[in-house]
Amino acid sequence: MMKIGKVLITAGSTLVFGLLSFVGFQWWAPSLSAESLTEEEVNQTAKDKYPGTIIKTTKTEGEEYQIEMQLETGVYLISMDATSGEVRSIKKETIGHAAEETAEKTTQKQLTQNEIKARISSQGDLEQIDFVQEKDNSHYKAVVNKNNEKITLILDPYTGAIIDSTMVADSIITEKEAIAIAEKHVKGTGDDTEFYQPSDQTPYYLVEVELEDDRDAVVQVDGYTKEVKTITWEDDEVDDKDGHE
């Protein structure tokens, strides 16, 4: 009877240990298989949580992302878990630090378009890149095609970091379509094109067209409707709203 008892106790202990081991493995398995979020995913998570503009994103050795973000009330440093995307901490940076960053950028050399192209080569096939000159927020704006989807990238002109990434609606016409519409409208040859996506109106293209009589016209083509919105002729002071055919 004693031997049978010992066997039962041993068997029971083995079963309990096995169950604990199985449960423990199941608890640890997700963390072992979990992958770190990409920089793009982390940036999107941050923008979903806080309305603002991302200045810089850095991944630390401790599986954490440090995101510097411009909000309405100032510049904040957000620490985010690289696996779960959970915000670990958020703190406002001092004015002195922000001023230091501004001073650093004024002495830092601006990247060329070719250097920017090299830095975003992994983002997709480059379709268009422009330098947008603004008083306090100059940047590069690039449109790439990845998996048949167009993505607009806003890039820091000094570091090449992606400040913003926006999917371009499928219904927006291509640059080639805009050129063809402009050429047909004023009967000339397209020379240069710029794409604009302002917040207060629909996206549009500005297409520079050269005519046979050596005149130049800048034709504004709506990105959705394909409508020619305005035509500005060389040396004209005001827009001609469809006044020339």
C-alpha positions as CSV (number, residue, x, y, z in Angstrom):
1,M,0.0,0.0,0.0
2,M,2.9,2.4,0.8
3,K,4.5,1.7,-2.6
4,I,1.3,2.4,-4.4
5,G,0.8,5.7,-2.5
6,K,4.4,6.8,-3.4
7,V,3.7,5.9,-7.1
8,L,0.5,7.9,-7.1
9,I,2.2,10.9,-5.5
10,T,5.1,10.7,-7.9
11,A,2.7,10.5,-10.9
12,G,0.6,13.3,-9.6
13,S,3.7,15.5,-9.1
14,T,4.8,14.8,-12.6
15,L,1.4,15.7,-14.0
16,V,1.3,19.0,-12.1
17,F,4.8,19.8,-13.2
18,G,3.9,19.0,-16.8
19,L,0.8,21.2,-16.7
20,L,2.7,24.1,-15.2
21,S,5.4,23.8,-17.8
22,F,2.8,23.7,-20.6
23,V,1.0,26.8,-19.2
24,G,4.3,28.6,-18.7
25,F,5.3,27.9,-22.3
26,Q,1.9,29.1,-23.6
27,W,2.4,32.3,-21.5
28,W,5.9,32.9,-22.8
29,A,5.3,31.8,-26.4
30,P,3.6,35.0,-27.6
31,S,6.4,37.2,-26.2
32,L,9.0,34.9,-27.9
33,S,7.3,35.1,-31.3
34,A,6.4,38.8,-31.1
35,E,8.2,41.0,-33.6
36,S,9.2,44.6,-33.2
37,L,7.0,47.2,-34.8
38,T,8.4,49.0,-37.8
39,E,9.3,52.7,-37.6
40,E,6.3,53.5,-39.9
41,E,3.9,51.5,-37.7
42,V,5.2,53.3,-34.6
43,N,4.9,56.7,-36.2
44,Q,1.3,55.9,-37.3
45,T,0.4,54.8,-33.7
46,A,1.9,58.0,-32.3
47,K,-0.1,60.1,-34.7
48,D,-3.3,58.2,-33.9
49,K,-2.8,59.0,-30.2
50,Y,-1.5,62.6,-30.4
51,P,-2.4,65.2,-33.1
52,G,0.9,66.6,-34.2
53,T,3.9,66.3,-36.4
54,I,6.7,63.8,-35.9
55,I,10.2,65.4,-35.9
56,K,12.4,62.4,-35.4
57,T,12.1,58.7,-34.5
58,T,14.9,56.6,-32.9
59,K,15.0,53.0,-31.8
60,T,17.0,52.3,-28.7
61,E,18.8,49.0,-27.7
62,G,16.2,48.4,-25.0
63,E,13.5,47.6,-27.6
64,E,12.0,51.1,-27.2
65,Y,11.2,53.8,-29.7
66,Q,12.0,57.5,-28.8
67,I,9.7,59.7,-30.8
68,E,10.1,63.5,-30.8
69,M,6.8,65.1,-31.7
70,Q,5.6,68.7,-32.2
71,L,2.2,69.2,-30.6
72,E,0.2,72.3,-30.1
73,T,1.6,73.0,-26.7
74,G,5.3,72.3,-27.6
75,V,7.8,69.6,-28.5
76,Y,7.4,66.3,-26.6
77,L,9.5,63.1,-26.3
78,I,7.4,60.0,-26.4
79,S,8.8,56.6,-25.3
80,M,7.0,53.7,-26.9
81,D,7.3,49.9,-26.5
82,A,8.8,48.6,-29.7
83,T,6.7,45.4,-29.6
84,S,3.3,46.4,-28.3
85,G,3.2,50.1,-29.2
86,E,2.3,51.0,-25.7
87,V,3.3,54.5,-24.5
88,R,5.8,54.2,-21.6
89,S,6.3,57.9,-21.0
90,I,5.8,61.3,-22.5
91,K,7.5,64.5,-21.5
92,K,7.7,68.0,-22.8
93,E,11.1,69.1,-24.0
94,T,12.6,72.3,-22.7
95,I,12.7,75.5,-24.8
96,G,16.5,75.4,-24.6
97,H,16.6,71.9,-26.2
98,A,14.3,73.0,-29.0
99,A,16.4,76.1,-29.6
100,E,19.5,73.9,-29.7
101,E,17.9,71.6,-32.3
102,T,17.1,74.7,-34.4
103,A,20.6,76.0,-34.1
104,E,22.0,72.6,-35.1
105,K,19.9,72.5,-38.2
106,T,20.9,76.0,-39.3
107,T,24.5,74.8,-39.3
108,Q,23.8,71.4,-40.7
109,K,24.1,70.8,-44.5
110,Q,20.9,70.2,-46.3
111,L,20.6,66.9,-48.2
112,T,20.4,66.9,-52.0
113,Q,17.6,65.3,-53.9
114,N,19.9,62.4,-54.9
115,E,20.8,61.8,-51.3
116,I,17.1,61.9,-50.3
117,K,16.3,59.4,-53.2
118,A,19.0,57.0,-51.9
119,R,17.6,57.2,-48.3
120,I,14.0,56.4,-49.4
121,S,14.8,53.8,-52.1
122,S,13.4,51.0,-49.8
123,Q,10.0,52.9,-49.5
124,G,9.0,52.1,-53.1
125,D,9.6,53.3,-56.7
126,L,10.0,57.1,-56.7
127,E,7.6,58.9,-59.0
128,Q,8.1,62.5,-57.9
129,I,10.2,64.6,-55.5
130,D,10.1,68.3,-54.7
131,F,11.7,70.6,-52.2
132,V,9.0,72.7,-50.4
133,Q,10.4,76.0,-49.1
134,E,8.6,77.3,-46.1
135,K,9.5,79.9,-43.5
136,D,9.7,77.6,-40.5
137,N,9.1,74.1,-41.9
138,S,10.9,73.5,-45.2
139,H,10.9,69.9,-46.3
140,Y,11.2,67.4,-49.1
141,K,8.0,65.9,-50.5
142,A,8.2,62.6,-52.4
143,V,5.6,60.4,-54.0
144,V,6.5,56.7,-54.2
145,N,4.7,53.7,-55.6
146,K,4.8,50.5,-53.5
147,N,2.6,47.5,-54.3
148,N,0.6,49.6,-56.7
149,E,-0.2,52.1,-54.0
150,K,1.0,55.7,-54.0
151,I,2.4,57.1,-50.8
152,T,3.3,60.7,-50.1
153,L,6.3,61.1,-47.9
154,I,7.3,64.3,-46.0
155,L,11.0,64.2,-45.2
156,D,13.4,66.2,-43.0
157,P,15.7,68.1,-45.5
158,Y,18.7,67.7,-43.1
159,T,18.4,64.1,-41.8
160,G,16.2,62.5,-44.4
161,A,13.9,61.2,-41.7
162,I,10.3,60.5,-42.7
163,I,8.2,63.1,-40.9
164,D,4.9,62.0,-42.3
165,S,3.6,59.3,-44.6
166,T,0.2,59.5,-46.3
167,M,-1.6,57.1,-48.7
168,V,-2.6,58.9,-51.9
169,A,-6.2,58.1,-52.9
170,D,-6.5,55.7,-55.8
171,S,-8.8,58.1,-57.7
172,I,-6.1,60.8,-58.0
173,I,-4.9,61.0,-61.6
174,T,-1.3,60.3,-62.4
175,E,1.3,63.0,-63.4
176,K,1.2,61.7,-67.0
177,E,-2.6,62.1,-67.2
178,A,-2.4,65.7,-65.8
179,I,0.2,66.5,-68.5
180,A,-1.9,65.1,-71.2
181,I,-4.9,67.1,-70.1
182,A,-2.9,70.3,-69.9
183,E,-1.3,69.8,-73.3
184,K,-4.7,69.2,-74.9
185,H,-6.3,72.1,-73.2
186,V,-3.8,74.8,-74.4
187,K,-2.3,72.8,-77.3
188,G,1.3,72.7,-76.3
189,T,4.0,70.5,-74.8
190,G,4.3,69.8,-71.1
191,D,7.6,70.9,-69.7
192,D,7.4,70.7,-65.9
193,T,4.9,69.4,-63.3
194,E,4.3,69.9,-59.5
195,F,1.8,68.1,-57.4
196,Y,0.0,69.9,-54.4
197,Q,-2.1,68.4,-51.7
198,P,-3.4,71.4,-49.6
199,S,-5.5,70.7,-46.5
200,D,-8.3,73.2,-47.6
201,Q,-9.0,71.9,-51.1
202,T,-8.6,68.9,-53.4
203,P,-5.2,67.9,-54.7
204,Y,-4.1,69.4,-58.0
205,Y,-1.3,69.5,-60.5
206,L,0.4,72.6,-61.9
207,V,1.6,71.7,-65.4
208,E,3.9,74.1,-67.2
209,V,3.2,74.0,-71.0
210,E,5.2,75.5,-73.8
211,L,3.3,76.6,-76.9
212,E,4.6,76.8,-80.5
213,D,4.6,80.6,-80.3
214,D,7.2,80.4,-77.4
215,R,4.6,81.4,-74.8
216,D,4.4,79.5,-71.5
217,A,1.3,78.6,-69.6
218,V,0.9,77.1,-66.1
219,V,-2.2,74.9,-66.1
220,Q,-3.9,73.8,-62.9
221,V,-5.5,70.4,-63.2
222,D,-7.8,69.0,-60.4
223,G,-6.4,65.6,-59.2
224,Y,-9.8,64.0,-58.8
225,T,-12.1,65.5,-61.5
226,K,-9.4,66.1,-64.2
227,E,-10.9,69.6,-64.6
228,V,-8.7,72.5,-65.7
229,K,-9.2,74.9,-62.8
230,T,-7.0,77.8,-63.9
231,I,-4.5,78.9,-66.6
232,T,-1.8,81.4,-65.9
233,W,0.0,82.7,-69.0
234,E,3.6,84.0,-68.9
235,D,3.8,87.6,-67.7
236,D,0.1,87.5,-66.8
237,E,-0.6,89.0,-63.3
238,V,-3.9,87.2,-62.7
239,D,-5.2,83.7,-63.4
240,D,-7.3,83.1,-66.5
241,K,-10.1,80.8,-65.5
242,D,-10.6,78.7,-68.6
243,G,-10.4,81.9,-70.7
244,H,-8.0,80.4,-73.3
245,E,-8.6,77.3,-75.4
